[in-house]
Amino acid sequence: MTETELQARITERWGAKAAFTLARPRRVFVSVAVGELKPVMRWLKSDLGFYHISTITGLDSGENFEVLYHLHDGTIELTLRTAVPRANPHIPTVTDIIPGAILYERELQDMFGLVVDDIPDPRRYVLPEDWPQGVYPLRKDYKVNAGN
């Protein structure tokens, strides 16, 4: 599938609910509201073959967190993006769609303090068990000091 065909399929199926951006050949971004994340992820996997997740990354943009799901279909790298409000930092797990997402979701919880709803294994992944509650190293407000 070409990038143009992919854009047409996404636009036909999701309309204004999914914003498509072509970054360069074989590299696209699709932005959706957090409420559309799972339906779009399920559709990308089942209908378009984006079954490989290479990672999930997060970004603290101040008022929101951006969560980026990096997918691949063998030809095109697609990043599915969603914004999560800082005041209510909940995202749904996608492990029921792509089981390999579990470690990345656990990392988002550790490093950003995002709450991954219905995550099958909520244990810490990156940070030690004695790490202070409420301290998230990848948030902009995190301060490095001698006590950390």
C-alpha positions as CSV (number, residue, x, y, z in Angstrom):
1,M,0.0,0.0,0.0
2,T,1.3,3.5,-0.8
3,E,1.1,6.5,1.5
4,T,-1.6,8.0,-0.7
5,E,-3.7,4.8,-0.6
6,L,-3.2,4.7,3.2
7,Q,-4.4,8.3,3.5
8,A,-7.4,7.5,1.4
9,R,-8.4,4.5,3.5
10,I,-7.9,6.4,6.8
11,T,-9.9,9.4,5.5
12,E,-12.7,7.1,4.1
13,R,-13.0,5.2,7.4
14,W,-12.4,7.8,10.0
15,G,-13.0,11.2,8.3
16,A,-12.3,14.1,10.6
17,K,-11.7,11.8,13.6
18,A,-8.2,11.0,12.3
19,A,-5.7,13.6,11.0
20,F,-3.2,12.2,8.5
21,T,0.3,13.7,8.0
22,L,2.9,12.5,5.6
23,A,6.3,13.3,7.1
24,R,8.3,11.8,4.3
25,P,8.1,8.7,2.1
26,R,7.1,5.6,4.1
27,R,6.6,7.7,7.3
28,V,3.2,8.9,8.4
29,F,1.5,10.3,11.5
30,V,-2.2,9.8,12.4
31,S,-3.6,11.9,15.2
32,V,-6.8,10.8,17.1
33,A,-8.6,11.7,20.2
34,V,-7.9,9.3,23.1
35,G,-11.5,8.0,22.8
36,E,-10.8,6.9,19.3
37,L,-7.4,5.3,20.1
38,K,-8.5,1.7,20.5
39,P,-11.0,1.5,17.6
40,V,-8.4,3.1,15.3
41,M,-5.6,0.8,16.6
42,R,-7.8,-2.3,16.2
43,W,-8.7,-1.2,12.6
44,L,-5.1,-0.5,11.7
45,K,-4.1,-3.9,12.8
46,S,-7.0,-6.0,11.5
47,D,-7.8,-4.2,8.3
48,L,-4.4,-2.7,7.2
49,G,-1.9,-5.0,8.7
50,F,-0.2,-2.7,11.2
51,Y,0.4,-5.5,13.7
52,H,4.0,-4.7,14.7
53,I,4.6,-2.1,17.5
54,S,8.2,-1.0,17.7
55,T,7.6,1.2,20.8
56,I,5.3,3.6,22.5
57,T,6.8,6.9,23.5
58,G,5.5,9.8,25.6
59,L,6.0,13.5,25.5
60,D,5.1,16.1,28.2
61,S,3.9,19.1,26.4
62,G,2.8,21.0,29.6
63,E,-0.9,20.9,29.7
64,N,-1.1,17.5,28.0
65,F,0.9,14.4,27.5
66,E,1.2,13.1,24.0
67,V,1.4,9.3,23.6
68,L,2.8,8.0,20.3
69,Y,2.3,4.4,19.2
70,H,5.0,3.5,16.6
71,L,3.6,0.8,14.2
72,H,4.9,-0.9,11.1
73,D,3.2,-2.9,8.3
74,G,6.4,-4.0,6.6
75,T,6.6,-1.0,4.3
76,I,5.2,2.1,6.1
77,E,6.1,3.4,9.6
78,L,2.9,4.8,11.1
79,T,2.8,6.8,14.4
80,L,-0.6,6.9,16.0
81,R,-0.7,9.9,18.2
82,T,-3.1,10.9,21.0
83,A,-3.2,13.7,23.6
84,V,-3.9,12.9,27.2
85,P,-4.8,15.8,29.6
86,R,-2.5,16.3,32.5
87,A,-5.5,16.8,34.8
88,N,-6.8,13.3,33.9
89,P,-3.8,11.3,32.6
90,H,-5.7,8.1,31.7
91,I,-5.2,6.1,28.5
92,P,-6.7,2.7,27.7
93,T,-4.4,-0.3,27.4
94,V,-3.9,-1.7,23.9
95,T,-2.5,-5.0,25.1
96,D,-5.8,-6.7,24.1
97,I,-5.0,-5.6,20.5
98,I,-1.2,-5.8,20.5
99,P,0.0,-7.9,23.5
100,G,3.6,-6.7,23.0
101,A,2.6,-3.2,24.2
102,I,2.6,-4.2,27.8
103,L,6.2,-3.2,28.6
104,Y,5.9,0.2,26.9
105,E,2.6,0.9,28.8
106,R,4.3,0.0,32.1
107,E,7.2,2.4,31.2
108,L,4.7,5.2,30.5
109,Q,3.2,4.6,34.0
110,D,6.7,4.7,35.6
111,M,8.2,7.6,33.7
112,F,5.2,9.9,33.1
113,G,2.7,8.9,35.7
114,L,0.1,8.1,33.1
115,V,-2.6,5.7,34.3
116,V,-3.1,2.8,31.8
117,D,-6.6,1.6,32.4
118,D,-7.1,-2.2,32.4
119,I,-3.4,-2.9,32.0
120,P,-2.9,-6.6,32.7
121,D,0.3,-6.1,34.7
122,P,0.6,-2.7,36.4
123,R,3.9,-3.4,38.2
124,R,6.8,-1.0,37.9
125,Y,9.0,-1.8,34.9
126,V,11.8,0.8,34.8
127,L,11.9,2.4,38.2
128,P,13.0,0.5,41.4
129,E,10.3,-0.5,43.8
130,D,11.5,2.0,46.4
131,W,11.2,5.0,44.0
132,P,9.1,7.8,45.6
133,Q,5.4,7.8,44.6
134,G,4.3,10.7,42.5
135,V,7.8,11.4,41.1
136,Y,8.0,10.9,37.3
137,P,11.4,11.4,35.7
138,L,10.2,12.3,32.2
139,R,7.8,15.0,33.2
140,K,8.9,18.6,32.6
141,D,8.4,19.4,36.3
142,Y,10.8,16.7,37.4
143,K,13.8,18.2,39.2
144,V,17.0,16.3,39.6
145,N,18.5,16.8,43.1
146,A,20.7,15.0,45.6
147,G,17.6,13.4,47.2
148,N,16.6,11.5,44.0
